[in-house]
């Protein structure tokens, strides 16, 4: 039975995240995140687990702007949606 078709209540959800970054040049930072998610439902046979490595780069283009680029890479999982993608964010410091 697919998890999207179940009407069972969640027993619990667990989300863990670890982030790290390293400036290897002024204004340029490599960032990484390891993300784990686990969900359990009322029926013991229904569960979902996923482990994702998220790699990224931050670019400080000017004094008040930071461009963030990242891409999630699913490593392990069961009964969870596996998605690949690319993210981009522009952060602006307002004074």
C-alpha positions as CSV (number, residue, x, y, z in Angstrom):
1,X,0.0,0.0,0.0
2,X,1.5,3.4,-1.0
3,X,1.9,5.9,1.7
4,X,0.0,8.5,-0.3
5,X,-3.1,6.2,-0.1
6,X,-3.0,5.5,3.7
7,X,-5.4,7.1,6.1
8,X,-3.4,5.9,9.1
9,X,-2.4,8.6,11.6
10,X,1.3,9.5,12.0
11,X,2.9,7.9,15.1
12,X,5.9,10.2,14.9
13,X,8.1,12.2,12.5
14,X,11.9,12.7,13.0
15,X,13.9,15.4,11.2
16,X,17.7,15.8,11.6
17,X,19.9,18.3,9.8
18,X,23.6,19.0,10.0
19,X,25.1,22.0,8.1
20,X,28.7,23.1,7.5
21,X,30.4,25.7,5.4
22,X,34.0,26.6,4.4
23,X,35.3,29.9,3.0
24,X,37.9,28.8,0.5
25,X,38.3,32.3,-0.9
26,X,37.0,35.7,0.3
27,X,33.4,36.0,-0.9
28,X,33.1,32.3,-1.9
29,X,31.9,29.6,0.4
30,X,31.2,25.9,-0.1
31,X,28.3,24.7,2.0
32,X,26.9,21.2,2.6
33,X,23.9,19.8,4.5
34,X,23.0,16.2,5.5
35,X,19.3,15.8,6.0
36,X,17.5,12.8,7.4
37,X,13.7,12.4,7.7
38,X,11.8,9.4,9.1
39,X,8.0,9.0,9.5
40,X,6.1,6.2,11.1
41,X,2.4,5.5,10.8
42,X,-0.2,3.5,12.9
43,X,0.5,0.4,10.9
44,X,4.0,-0.9,11.6
45,X,4.5,-1.8,7.9
46,X,4.0,1.8,6.8
47,X,7.1,4.0,7.2
48,X,9.2,6.4,5.2
49,X,12.9,7.2,5.5
50,X,15.2,9.4,3.4
51,X,18.8,10.6,3.6
52,X,19.8,13.6,1.5
53,X,23.1,15.3,0.8
54,X,22.6,18.9,-0.2
55,X,25.7,20.6,-1.8
56,X,25.9,24.3,-2.4
57,X,27.9,27.4,-2.9
58,X,27.5,31.0,-1.6
59,X,28.8,33.9,-3.6
60,X,29.0,37.3,-1.9
61,X,28.8,39.5,-5.0
62,X,28.8,42.8,-3.2
63,X,28.7,44.3,0.3
64,X,24.9,43.7,0.6
65,X,24.2,40.7,-1.7
66,X,24.7,37.0,-1.3
67,X,23.8,34.5,-4.0
68,X,23.1,30.9,-2.8
69,X,23.2,27.9,-5.2
70,X,22.4,24.4,-4.0
71,X,21.4,21.0,-5.2
72,X,19.9,18.0,-3.2
73,X,21.3,14.5,-3.9
74,X,19.1,11.7,-2.3
75,X,21.5,9.0,-1.0
76,X,19.2,6.5,0.7
77,X,15.5,6.1,1.2
78,X,12.4,3.9,1.3
79,X,8.8,4.9,0.7
80,X,9.8,8.5,0.2
81,X,9.6,10.8,-2.8
82,X,13.1,11.0,-4.5
83,X,13.5,14.3,-6.2
84,X,16.5,16.0,-7.8
85,X,16.7,19.7,-8.4
86,X,18.5,23.0,-8.2
87,X,17.9,25.9,-5.9
88,X,18.9,29.5,-6.1
89,X,18.4,32.4,-3.6
90,X,19.4,36.0,-3.6
91,X,19.8,37.5,-0.2
92,X,19.8,41.3,0.1
93,X,20.9,43.0,3.3
94,X,18.7,46.1,3.9
95,X,20.1,48.9,6.1
